[in-house]
């Protein structure tokens, strides 16, 4: 597992990791980077740059990004729900509902960005 900072999948600057366990079984399913102060600094800088780029996009282009993100989340909802269940131990039905709820939020903000206020 890696962190995504500025479009790049990377380890933590310090190289530290932590175990991600399935709470239902206690099995270690992955190791994740343990981000530190330098990782946060890099992420905040990247977010500032991304905000400038996002802000420069037209309202219509931002709406398209949100729309296609919602489509992709719905397309992959079963896989994402299985991953969520493994990581959190919640029932699969709740995980599917959570993933679909996230897609609903993306669709809501797509509609706002597209000018659909109804």
Secondary structure, 3 states (H helix, E strand, C coil): CCEEECCEEECCCCCCEEEEECCCCCCEEEEEECCCHHHHHHHHHHHHHHHHHHHHCCHHHHHHHHHHHHHHHHHCHHHHHHHHHHHHCCCHHHHHHHHHHHHHHHHHHHHHHHCCCC
